Amino acid sequence: MFKNILQDSLDISAEKISGQDATFLYAESPSSPMQIATLTIVEGSLEFDDFKAIVASKLHLIPKFRKKLLNVPFNLDYPYWVDDPNFDIDLHINRVKLPEPSNWSTLREMTSSVFSRPLDLRRPLWSISFIEGLDEVSQVPKGSVAIVAKVHHVMIDGSSGVGIMGILFDKSKEDKNKEIPKPRPFEPEPLPPEIDLLLKSSADFFKDPLKIPKLISETAITMTKGQIKNKFKIKPILFKNKYPTPKTIFNNSISAKRTWGTAILSFDRINALRKIMEVSVNDLILAICAGGIRKYLSEKEKLPVQPLVANVPISIRVKGEKQKMNNQISNMLVRIATHIEDPIERVEYIREQTNQGKSRHKAVGAKALSKMADAVPFGLANLAAGLYSKYNIKEFHRPPFNVTITNVPGPQSPLYLRGHEILSIFGLTPVLDGFGLIIAAFSYNGLVSITTTSDAKTMPDADQFSRYIRESANELEEVILNRKTDNEKTKEEKFLSKPVFSNLRKYLNDNKSFKKTHQGVYDFELNLDKTKVDYSLTIKDGKVSIRKTKTTKPNVKIEIDDAILYALYKKKLLLDEVIIQGRLKLTGTKKNQDKFLKLMSKFLDA
């Protein structure tokens, strides 16, 4: 009989949430509802009844929209997703009118109010507000509507949110002529008894009683391997924070009222700057945000001397998982160069930081990192989160990071709802005690919206901060384009030393012993008549690379006239002669300078 009861418990259709999903449950507090949202502007007079019918017709494609969470007795395990037998779409979609004056400021306030209200954890964890009356909102066609869709983070991350858009929205304007299908019948499974959940959870434990210690040991071993691997490559050890994270105004207690602002940028212009600087789009987004943060804190006389640290979420989804509704993210910590005034130097510093972060992340493995969440018992983690907030523990230590900056790529062709074009999409994200600022970049149809979410206590002037984001982007564009112009002018000058570097690379590749004994980064700053040219020589892991760029922390920096370096190469001058005359300037430790001079001496004598 017991065997039959146990088998019945194992056969229930309830699905347990993962440890990573659970982190967004036990982080919830009255001032920090853990939900993400989008504000979508839809062109033209989309009818509310049509919109509601479209959502209803597609609910079968998003099963969790009709499921709710059911707790295991005494919180002994993670909750389970179960069908909601009382599901009613009218409890999740409501129709409102934007009050006067119907401008962007009023729309921001209404969106903030909707986003500030927590979802009912006893029901399916989503809601949609259909906002009409946008006739006076600038740059929005008359008759347009706004849709604020809110989903709990326990259900989705940014990438799976994009997957939901692909379900709800149409790819063609012609779909307006199609008849909206009737909703498929919903026959919910009966709610499982609490004893069945308890038995199912117990069975999972007894099936693998060493799951928790095994997960911890596996992850620890993987991390240790990553540390050893990094050590032998002369890289910083994973997670060891050599420089302390500064305390900022973003790292205090937060209020329940959300604030947000957004800056809309051209994706093509960002992409053009990316190509000039030879960095990633994500590097450019981080640099733009860093510029806005620097100006905002400087004006308030709250800018720390140390650079701020950003938490940068990374999707670890494999191909085909975008529409799977769960969380598949890991995180990378990046120092975002807020201590550097020059925008180009800031970009180069961030590129170096993200490259190091990606290397460390790859060494450990994102999947191994995500397993850590499953190794923490739900009740214990829930208790820890509560104690952290209740006893203000954040006041007794430095924050691990200052701000979260996330970049989610969206569709680059227009989407539609019943033939009405989706004009723009803005992402809103949750903030927590001690982490009161998060910036979400979302690209759609040639535009990048950079949306700042905070709270009324931390950042009451979020719209002003968004203006600084736009100014940072414009400033960065101006200096990069000016640099491009300078570089083009430099090409017109007679640049002599180009063959020096191509032959230096060949010499090093032909002499393997030098590649082993002279590892490091060597930066050449070559003076021409009117400009300077930077070359970076990197010898690492048996490989040699020479790029026309500048790094922030080379082992040795070499300053020399282009003509002098070429004369050395042509044996018209001696290296000792140039050093004595002070026409070669080296910056770096004595040991590294000697190593470089030995390398150049051998090369020039060859």
C-alpha positions in Angstrom: 0.0 0.0 0.0 2.8 2.4 0.9 4.5 1.6 -2.3 1.4 2.5 -4.3 1.0 5.7 -2.3 4.6 6.6 -3.0 4.2 5.8 -6.7 1.1 8.0 -7.0 3.1 10.9 -5.4 5.9 10.4 -7.9 3.4 10.5 -10.8 2.0 13.9 -10.1 2.6 16.4 -12.9 4.0 19.2 -10.6 7.3 20.6 -11.7 9.8 21.7 -9.1 11.5 25.1 -9.7 15.3 25.1 -10.0 17.7 26.5 -7.4 18.5 29.4 -9.6 14.8 30.3 -10.2 14.3 30.1 -6.4 16.9 32.8 -5.8 14.3 35.3 -7.2 11.7 34.0 -4.8 13.7 34.3 -1.6 15.0 37.7 -2.6 11.5 39.1 -2.6 10.6 41.6 0.0 7.9 44.3 0.5 10.2 46.9 -1.0 11.7 44.6 -3.6 9.1 42.7 -5.7 11.3 40.4 -7.9 9.6 41.0 -11.3 10.7 42.1 -14.7 8.5 44.1 -17.1 8.4 45.7 -20.5 6.7 48.8 -21.6 5.7 48.4 -25.3 4.4 51.2 -27.5 2.0 50.0 -30.2 1.1 52.2 -33.1 -2.5 52.9 -34.0 -5.8 52.1 -32.3 -5.4 48.5 -31.2 -8.7 47.4 -29.7 -8.5 46.1 -26.1 -10.9 43.2 -26.9 -8.7 42.2 -29.8 -5.6 42.3 -27.6 -7.2 40.3 -24.9 -8.4 37.7 -27.4 -4.9 37.4 -28.9 -3.3 36.7 -25.5 -6.1 34.2 -24.7 -5.5 32.4 -28.0 -1.8 31.9 -27.3 -1.9 30.9 -23.6 -1.5 27.2 -24.5 1.9 28.2 -26.0 3.0 29.7 -22.6 2.0 27.0 -20.1 3.4 28.8 -17.0 1.0 31.6 -17.6 -1.7 29.3 -16.2 0.4 27.8 -13.4 1.0 29.0 -9.9 3.5 28.1 -7.2 2.7 25.6 -4.5 4.9 25.4 -1.5 6.1 22.2 0.1 5.0 21.8 3.7 7.4 23.6 6.1 9.3 25.0 3.1 11.5 21.8 3.2 12.1 22.1 -0.6 11.7 24.4 -3.5 8.1 25.1 -4.5 6.4 23.4 -7.5 4.6 24.7 -10.5 1.0 23.4 -10.6 -2.0 24.2 -12.8 -4.2 27.0 -11.3 -7.7 25.5 -11.2 -9.2 29.0 -10.8 -7.3 30.7 -13.6 -9.2 33.7 -14.9 -7.6 35.9 -17.6 -9.5 38.9 -16.3 -7.5 38.8 -13.1 -4.3 39.3 -15.2 -5.2 41.8 -17.9 -6.7 45.3 -17.0 -7.5 48.3 -19.1 -6.6 51.8 -17.9 -6.4 55.4 -19.4 -3.4 57.6 -19.1 -4.5 60.6 -16.9 -3.9 64.2 -18.0 -1.4 65.6 -19.0 -0.9 62.6 -21.3 2.8 63.1 -21.8 6.0 61.0 -21.4 6.3 62.1 -17.7 2.8 60.9 -16.9 3.4 57.6 -18.8 6.6 57.1 -16.8 4.8 57.7 -13.5 2.0 55.3 -14.4 4.5 52.6 -15.6 6.5 53.1 -12.3 3.3 52.7 -10.3 2.3 49.5 -12.1 5.8 48.1 -11.8 6.0 48.9 -8.1 3.0 46.8 -7.2 4.0 43.2 -6.3 2.4 40.3 -8.1 0.1 38.0 -6.1 2.1 34.9 -5.3 -1.1 32.9 -4.9 -1.9 33.2 -8.6 0.0 32.8 -11.9 2.9 35.3 -11.7 2.1 37.8 -14.5 -0.1 40.7 -15.3 -0.7 43.1 -18.2 -1.9 46.7 -18.1 -3.4 48.0 -21.4 -2.9 51.8 -21.3 -4.9 54.1 -23.7 -5.0 57.8 -24.2 -1.4 58.5 -25.4 -2.5 61.2 -27.9 -0.3 63.9 -26.4 2.8 61.8 -25.9 5.6 63.2 -28.0 6.9 61.2 -31.0 4.0 58.7 -30.6 1.3 58.6 -33.3 -2.2 59.6 -32.0 -4.4 56.6 -31.0 -1.4 54.5 -30.0 -1.5 52.4 -26.8 1.1 51.3 -24.3 1.3 47.8 -22.8 3.0 47.1 -19.5 3.6 43.4 -19.2 4.9 42.2 -15.8 6.3 38.7 -15.1 8.0 37.4 -11.9 11.7 36.7 -12.4 11.2 33.2 -10.9 9.5 32.4 -14.3 11.8 34.0 -16.9 15.1 35.8 -17.6 15.7 38.3 -20.4 16.4 35.8 -23.2 13.2 33.8 -22.4 11.3 37.1 -22.3 12.4 37.7 -25.9 11.1 34.2 -26.6 7.6 35.2 -25.3 7.6 38.2 -27.5 8.1 35.9 -30.5 4.9 34.1 -29.4 2.7 37.0 -28.6 3.7 39.3 -31.5 3.4 38.8 -35.3 6.2 39.2 -37.8 4.0 40.4 -40.6 1.7 43.4 -40.9 -0.6 41.2 -43.0 -1.6 39.1 -40.0 -4.2 41.7 -39.2 -6.5 40.0 -41.7 -6.3 36.7 -40.0 -9.1 35.6 -37.7 -8.1 35.4 -34.0 -8.3 31.7 -33.0 -10.5 30.8 -30.1 -8.7 29.8 -26.9 -8.0 26.1 -26.5 -9.9 24.5 -23.7 -7.9 24.5 -20.4 -8.4 21.4 -18.3 -6.2 21.9 -15.3 -4.7 19.0 -13.3 -6.1 18.9 -9.8 -3.9 20.4 -7.1 -1.7 17.7 -5.5 -2.2 17.1 -1.8 0.6 18.5 0.4 1.5 15.0 1.5 2.2 14.1 -2.2 4.5 17.1 -2.6 6.3 16.1 0.6 6.7 12.5 -0.6 7.8 13.5 -4.1 10.4 15.8 -2.6 11.6 13.2 -0.1 11.8 10.6 -2.9 14.1 13.0 -4.9 16.3 13.4 -1.9 16.5 9.7 -1.1 17.2 9.0 -4.8 20.3 11.1 -4.5 21.0 11.9 -0.8 24.5 13.2 -1.6 23.2 15.7 -4.2 24.0 18.8 -2.2 27.5 17.8 -1.1 28.1 16.4 -4.6 27.1 19.6 -6.3 29.3 21.6 -4.0 32.3 19.4 -4.5 31.9 19.2 -8.3 31.6 23.0 -8.5 34.5 23.5 -6.2 36.7 21.1 -8.2 35.8 22.9 -11.4 36.5 26.2 -9.9 39.8 25.0 -8.5 40.8 23.7 -12.0 39.9 27.1 -13.3 42.1 28.8 -10.7 45.1 26.5 -11.4 44.6 27.1 -15.1 44.5 30.8 -14.6 47.5 30.7 -12.3 49.7 29.1 -14.9 48.6 31.6 -17.4 49.5 34.4 -15.1 45.9 35.6 -14.7 44.1 36.8 -11.6 42.5 34.0 -9.6 38.8 33.7 -10.2 36.6 35.7 -7.9 39.5 37.1 -6.0 38.8 40.9 -5.9 42.2 42.5 -5.9 40.7 46.0 -5.7 37.9 46.7 -3.2 34.4 47.6 -4.6 33.7 51.2 -3.5 30.5 52.0 -1.5 28.2 54.3 -3.5 24.8 55.9 -3.1 23.4 53.0 -5.2 24.3 50.5 -2.4 21.9 51.5 0.4 18.4 50.6 1.5 15.7 51.2 -1.1 12.1 52.4 -1.1 9.1 50.6 -2.5 8.4 53.2 -5.2 10.2 52.5 -8.5 11.7 55.2 -10.8 12.8 54.7 -14.3 14.1 56.6 -17.4 15.2 55.6 -20.8 17.6 56.7 -23.5 17.0 55.6 -27.1 20.1 55.2 -29.3 20.8 54.1 -32.9 22.1 50.5 -33.2 23.8 51.4 -36.5 25.7 54.3 -34.8 26.8 52.0 -31.9 27.9 49.3 -34.3 29.9 51.8 -36.4 31.8 52.9 -33.2 32.3 49.2 -32.3 34.1 48.6 -35.6 36.3 51.6 -35.2 37.3 50.7 -31.7 37.5 46.9 -32.4 35.4 46.1 -29.3 32.1 44.3 -28.8 28.6 46.0 -28.7 28.5 45.1 -25.0 31.8 46.9 -24.3 30.3 50.0 -26.0 27.1 49.8 -23.9 29.1 49.4 -20.7 31.3 52.4 -21.6 28.2 54.6 -22.4 26.6 53.6 -19.1 29.9 54.2 -17.2 30.1 57.8 -18.7 26.5 58.5 -17.5 27.3 57.1 -14.0 30.5 59.1 -13.8 28.7 62.4 -14.6 25.8 61.7 -12.3 28.0 60.9 -9.3 30.4 63.8 -10.1 27.6 66.3 -10.0 26.5 65.0 -6.7 30.1 65.0 -5.5 29.8 61.3 -4.7 32.2 59.8 -7.3 34.5 57.3 -5.6 38.2 57.3 -6.5 38.1 53.5 -7.3 36.2 52.4 -10.4 32.6 51.1 -9.9 32.1 47.4 -10.4 29.2 46.2 -12.6 27.4 42.9 -12.5 27.0 41.8 -16.1 24.6 38.9 -16.5 25.5 36.4 -19.2 23.0 34.1 -20.9 24.1 30.4 -20.8 21.3 29.2 -22.9 22.1 26.7 -25.7 20.5 27.0 -29.1 16.8 26.3 -29.0 16.3 27.2 -25.4 15.1 30.8 -25.9 11.5 30.0 -25.4 12.0 27.7 -22.4 10.6 29.6 -19.5 13.2 29.6 -16.7 16.4 31.3 -15.7 19.6 30.4 -17.5 22.1 33.1 -16.5 25.5 33.5 -15.0 27.3 36.7 -14.0 30.5 38.5 -14.7 32.0 41.3 -12.6 33.5 44.1 -14.6 35.3 47.3 -13.3 33.7 49.9 -15.6 36.4 52.6 -15.5 34.4 55.4 -13.9 37.7 56.7 -12.5 38.9 57.5 -16.1 37.8 60.8 -17.6 38.9 60.2 -21.2 36.1 58.3 -23.0 38.4 56.4 -25.3 40.7 55.3 -22.5 37.5 54.2 -20.7 36.5 52.0 -23.6 39.9 50.4 -23.8 40.0 49.7 -20.1 36.5 48.1 -20.2 37.6 45.9 -23.2 40.5 44.6 -21.2 38.3 43.9 -18.2 35.6 42.1 -20.2 38.3 40.0 -22.0 39.7 38.9 -18.6 36.2 38.2 -17.3 35.3 36.1 -20.3 38.5 34.1 -19.9 37.9 33.4 -16.2 34.2 32.6 -16.9 35.3 30.1 -19.6 37.9 28.5 -17.4 35.3 27.6 -14.7 32.3 27.0 -17.0 28.9 28.8 -16.8 27.0 25.6 -16.2 29.2 24.8 -13.1 28.5 28.2 -11.7 24.8 27.9 -12.1 24.8 24.6 -10.2 25.7 26.5 -7.1 22.2 27.7 -6.6 20.9 24.1 -6.6 23.3 23.2 -3.8 21.6 25.6 -1.3 18.5 24.3 0.5 15.5 26.5 -0.2 14.5 27.1 3.5 18.1 28.1 4.4 18.5 30.4 1.5 15.1 32.0 2.2 16.1 32.6 5.9 19.5 34.1 4.8 17.8 36.5 2.4 15.4 37.6 5.1 18.1 38.1 7.7 20.3 40.1 5.2 17.5 42.6 4.7 16.0 42.6 8.3 19.3 43.3 10.0 20.8 45.6 7.4 23.8 43.3 6.9 24.8 45.3 3.8 26.0 48.1 6.1 28.7 45.9 7.6 30.6 45.0 4.4 31.4 46.4 1.0 29.0 45.4 -1.8 30.3 42.7 -4.3 29.2 45.1 -7.1 27.7 48.6 -7.4 25.3 48.3 -10.4 23.9 45.7 -12.7 24.1 46.4 -16.5 22.4 43.8 -18.7 22.3 43.8 -22.5 19.6 41.7 -24.2 19.6 41.5 -28.0 16.0 41.6 -29.4 14.6 41.1 -32.9 16.0 43.5 -35.6 13.0 43.5 -37.8 9.6 45.1 -36.9 7.0 43.2 -34.9 3.2 43.7 -35.1 0.1 43.2 -33.0 -3.0 42.7 -35.2 -1.3 44.7 -38.0 -0.2 47.5 -35.6 3.5 48.0 -35.5 5.5 47.7 -32.3 7.2 51.1 -32.1 9.5 50.6 -29.1 10.2 48.2 -26.2 11.7 49.2 -22.8 12.8 46.8 -20.2 12.3 47.3 -16.4 14.1 45.2 -13.9 14.1 44.6 -10.1 16.3 46.3 -7.6 17.2 45.2 -4.1 18.4 46.5 -0.8 22.0 47.3 -1.3 21.7 47.2 -5.1 19.5 50.1 -6.0 20.4 50.6 -9.7 20.1 48.4 -12.7 20.5 49.4 -16.3 18.9 47.3 -19.1 19.8 47.7 -22.7 17.4 46.1 -25.3 17.9 46.3 -29.0 14.9 46.2 -31.4 14.4 47.1 -35.0 17.5 49.3 -35.3 17.2 51.0 -31.9 18.8 50.4 -28.5 16.8 51.4 -25.5 18.9 51.8 -22.4 16.4 51.8 -19.5 17.4 52.7 -15.9 15.4 51.2 -13.1 15.9 52.5 -9.5 13.7 53.7 -6.6 12.6 57.1 -5.3 15.1 57.1 -2.5 18.2 56.0 -4.5 17.5 57.9 -7.8 14.5 60.2 -7.7 15.8 61.9 -10.9 16.1 58.8 -13.2 15.1 60.9 -16.2 18.1 63.2 -15.6 20.4 60.2 -15.4 19.0 59.0 -18.7 19.9 62.4 -20.2 23.5 61.8 -19.0 23.4 58.4 -20.7 22.5 60.1 -24.0 25.2 62.8 -23.5 27.7 60.0 -22.7 26.9 58.3 -26.0 27.1 61.5 -28.0 30.5 62.4 -26.4 31.9 59.0 -27.0 30.8 59.1 -30.6 32.4 62.5 -31.1 35.8 61.5 -29.7 35.9 58.2 -31.5 35.0 59.8 -34.9 37.6 62.5 -34.3 40.2 59.7 -33.5 39.2 58.0 -36.7 39.8 61.2 -38.6 43.2 61.6 -36.9 44.1 58.1 -37.7 43.2 58.6 -41.4 45.4 61.7 -41.4 48.2 59.7 -39.8 48.0 57.2 -42.7 48.6 60.1 -45.0 51.9 60.9 -43.2 54.9 58.8 -44.0 54.7 56.0 -41.4 58.1 54.2 -41.6 58.0 51.6 -38.8 55.3 49.3 -40.2 57.8 46.7 -41.5 59.5 46.7 -38.1 56.5 45.1 -36.4 55.8 42.6 -39.2 59.4 41.4 -39.0 59.4 41.5 -35.2 56.4 39.1 -35.2 58.2 36.8 -37.7 61.4 36.8 -35.6 59.5 35.9 -32.4 57.6 33.1 -34.1 60.9 31.7 -35.5 62.5 31.8 -32.0 60.4 29.8 -29.7 62.7 30.3 -26.7 62.0 34.0 -26.8 58.3 33.4 -26.7 58.7 31.6 -23.4 61.1 33.9 -21.7 59.7 37.2 -22.8 56.0 36.8 -22.2 54.1 40.0 -21.5 52.5 43.1 -23.1 54.7 45.8 -24.6 53.1 49.0 -25.8 54.9 51.2 -28.4 53.9 54.9 -28.6 55.4 56.2 -31.8 55.8 59.9 -32.4 55.2 61.2 -35.9 55.5 64.8 -36.9 51.9 65.7 -35.9 50.4 62.7 -34.3 51.1 59.5 -32.4 50.6 55.8 -33.4 50.1 53.1 -30.8 51.2 49.5 -31.3 50.7 46.7 -28.7 53.0 43.6 -28.8 51.5 40.6 -26.7 53.5 37.4 -26.1 51.3 34.9 -24.3 50.8 31.2 -24.2 53.3 30.6 -27.0 51.5 33.1 -29.3 52.5 36.5 -30.6 50.1 39.2 -31.6 50.8 42.8 -32.7 47.8 45.1 -32.9 47.5 48.8 -33.7 46.0 49.6 -30.3 46.8 50.8 -26.8 46.4 48.8 -23.6 45.9 50.2 -20.1 48.5 48.2 -18.1 51.4 47.0 -20.3 54.5 45.4 -18.7 56.6 48.0 -20.5 55.6 51.2 -22.3 58.0 52.3 -25.0 58.0 55.9 -26.3 60.1 56.6 -29.4 60.0 58.6 -32.6 58.9 56.6 -35.6 61.9 57.7 -37.6 64.3 56.6 -34.7 62.8 53.1 -34.5 63.1 52.8 -38.3 66.7 53.9 -38.2 67.4 51.3 -35.5 65.8 48.6 -37.7 67.9 49.7 -40.7 71.1 49.6 -38.5 71.7 53.3 -39.0 71.6 53.9 -35.2 72.7 51.7 -32.3 70.3 50.8 -29.5 72.9 51.8 -26.8 73.4 55.1 -28.6 69.6 55.9 -28.6 69.3 55.0 -24.9 72.2 57.2 -23.9 70.8 60.2 -25.9 67.5 59.8 -24.2 65.6 59.2 -27.4 64.0 56.0 -26.1 61.8 56.2 -23.0 60.8 53.1 -21.1 58.2 52.8 -18.3 57.9 49.6 -16.2 59.8 47.6 -13.6 63.6 47.4 -14.0 63.2 43.6 -14.6 60.7 44.1 -17.4 62.7 46.9 -19.0 65.8 44.7 -19.1 63.8 41.9 -20.6 62.5 44.2 -23.3 65.9 45.6 -24.1 67.4 42.1 -24.4 64.6 41.2 -26.8 65.1 44.3 -29.0 68.9 43.9 -28.9 68.6 40.3 -30.3 66.0 41.3 -32.9 68.0 44.3 -34.2 71.2 42.2 -34.3 69.6 39.4 -36.3 
